Structure formats: C-alpha cells, structure tokens
Amino acid sequence: MKNEQLSLTLQGLGLSKKEAGVYVALLEMGRGTVAQIGRKAGLNRTTGYDILGSLSNKGLVNISGKEPKSEYAAEQPEAVVAYLKKETETAQERVGKAEALLPELLAMTTTQNRPRIKFYEGANGLKQVYEGTLSSTEAIRAYANVDDMHKGLPNYFPAYYKRRAEKGIAIRAIVPKTPTGVERGTHDAEEKREIAFVPPDQYYFSPEINIYDNKVMIASWREKLGVIIESAEIADAMKKIYELAWAEAKRLDTELRR
C-alpha cells in the first residue's frame, strides 16, 4: 500500500489529513525534529508543532528532550487501535479496520527490529508507561517501592492493580518491607501478585522497574520520568538478572518473617 493510500485510510479512521501525513512520515523516519518532520510532510514549523501536539495528545507520538532540541517519534502502530478504542461507540466501528491495517503500518516502521527507547515526562507520562504494561503477555517481573509509587501517582494504583488482575496479568515483585508495602501485600491474591520483601535499610530503591515481553519499563519517581526500552536482547538479560535477584529476595523474605 502506498503512502498516500495509508494516509487516506488513517483519515477514514478519524485522523485529519495533516495528522495522517505526519504519522506516516514519522513511521518512515523513525524520529526527527519539527523541522525535519515538516520537510518530510510538507508543513511549516508552526503547523508542524500544532499537528505533533495533537498526535501527542492522542497518544500516537512521543517527545524526548527539551526545546529547541526536542525529537518526536511515532508510537507503535498498535497505538492507533488503542486510541480508537478510547473514542465513542461510533468510533469503535473503525477498530477492526485499524487492526487490519497493523501489518502494513508495522512493515513501514524503520526501527521495529532495533532497540527503541522512549521517554515520558511528568505524572501523565508515568501513567502512560504503566498503561503500557497492561499489554503484557506474560507475568511481569518487578522491582517496586510501594511508598514512592503511591506518593508519585496518588489514587492511580488501586484501579490499575484491579485492571491488571482482570486482564489476567500476574506480577512478581521485589519490595522493601515497609508498613505500606506490607499492607499492599495483604491484597496479593486478588491483585495476582507475589511479593518478596527485602530489608528497607539495605534495599530501599526508588525507581520501579518492570520487565515483560521484550520491554523494560523504568519509572523514576524523583525525576518524574518514565522510560521504556524495547529490545528482546536487553529484556532477556534483565529477566535472567531478575531471577538471580528473586532467589536472594526470597531468602531474605524468609529471614524477615522469622
């Protein structure tokens, strides 16, 4: 399918002509500045900012770095389906068309077989990286500090835990043993979670790390920054390292319970 046809199909799914053109251009480019994207899509700088902002609000584009050196990258084509699923019931009719279009969009993604690193800033960015974990096809391996999580995103996690459990996604978590962590552990069965507690005086780490499928997610609470590394090789190495850590964490957990 030619670029023009892809653009027209995306317009039929609800994107504007300029939004569709910029998204297709970014799929081909991988990432770029506003000026580079504007040249590719035939837009001036001001319009480029407006269109990229609109695509970012729809969850179809992510931004890294600060102006004037910001770079923009297209989210994976699955984001088109996710966006449409959030729309009204009339838009849901377009979801099937979007899913059918995924193979062709993926074929255009220049970096799909290379490691991808995405950065998300602020509270909304942190929520976005957690929402991404709900696509996991396997149990999540996690290093988690419950205290910092709940302070960082107040009132977000109870609903997130419920949605994760409803999707059948289990999680194993290495957690500093604090009163907040222990209280959360009382909900392990209903939230499909297994916790191994470690001494907080020795292992009070702050960022949360989730490892699942071919991704490594890092949520930095102090810097209000979310990072997703998408690489089968890196994820596999992190899973092996986690299993070593899990064995020791279980031993420490046993000692803490005595």
Rosetta blueprint (number, residue, H / E / L):
1 M L
2 K L
3 N H
4 E H
5 Q H
6 L H
7 S H
8 L H
9 T H
10 L H
11 Q H
12 G H
13 L L
14 G L
15 L L
16 S L
17 K H
18 K H
19 E H
20 A H
21 G H
22 V H
23 Y H
24 V H
25 A H
26 L H
27 L H
28 E H
29 M H
30 G L
31 R E
32 G E
33 T L
34 V H
35 A H
36 Q H
37 I H
38 G H
39 R H
40 K H
41 A H
42 G L
43 L L
44 N L
45 R H
46 T H
47 T H
48 G H
49 Y H
50 D H
51 I H
52 L H
53 G H
54 S H
55 L H
56 S H
57 N H
58 K L
59 G L
60 L L
61 V E
62 N E
63 I E
64 S E
65 G L
66 K L
67 E L
68 P L
69 K L
70 S L
71 E E
72 Y E
73 A E
74 A E
75 E L
76 Q L
77 P L
78 E H
79 A H
80 V H
81 V H
82 A H
83 Y H
84 L H
85 K H
86 K L
87 E L
88 T L
89 E H
90 T H
91 A H
92 Q H
93 E L
94 R L
95 V H
96 G H
97 K H
98 A H
99 E H
100 A H
101 L H
102 L H
103 P H
104 E H
105 L H
106 L H
107 A H
108 M H
109 T L
110 T L
111 T L
112 Q L
113 N L
114 R L
115 P L
116 R E
117 I E
118 K E
119 F E
120 Y E
121 E E
122 G H
123 A H
124 N H
125 G H
126 L H
127 K H
128 Q H
129 V H
130 Y H
131 E H
132 G H
133 T H
134 L L
135 S L
136 S L
137 T L
138 E L
139 A L
140 I E
141 R E
142 A E
143 Y E
144 A L
145 N L
146 V H
147 D H
148 D H
149 M H
150 H H
151 K H
152 G H
153 L L
154 P L
155 N L
156 Y L
157 F H
158 P H
159 A H
160 Y H
161 Y H
162 K H
163 R H
164 R H
165 A H
166 E H
167 K L
168 G L
169 I L
170 A L
171 I E
172 R E
173 A E
174 I E
175 V E
176 P E
177 K L
178 T L
179 P H
180 T H
181 G H
182 V H
183 E H
184 R H
185 G H
186 T L
187 H L
188 D L
189 A L
190 E L
191 E L
192 K L
193 R E
194 E E
195 I E
196 A E
197 F E
198 V E
199 P L
200 P L
201 D L
202 Q L
203 Y L
204 Y L
205 F L
206 S L
207 P L
208 E E
209 I E
210 N E
211 I E
212 Y E
213 D L
214 N L
215 K E
216 V E
217 M E
218 I E
219 A E
220 S E
221 W L
222 R L
223 E L
224 K L
225 L E
226 G E
227 V E
228 I E
229 I E
230 E E
231 S L
232 A H
233 E H
234 I H
235 A H
236 D H
237 A H
238 M H
239 K H
240 K H
241 I H
242 Y H
243 E H
244 L H
245 A H
246 W H
247 A H
248 E H
249 A H
250 K H
251 R H
252 L H
253 D H
254 T H
255 E H
256 L H
257 R L
258 R L
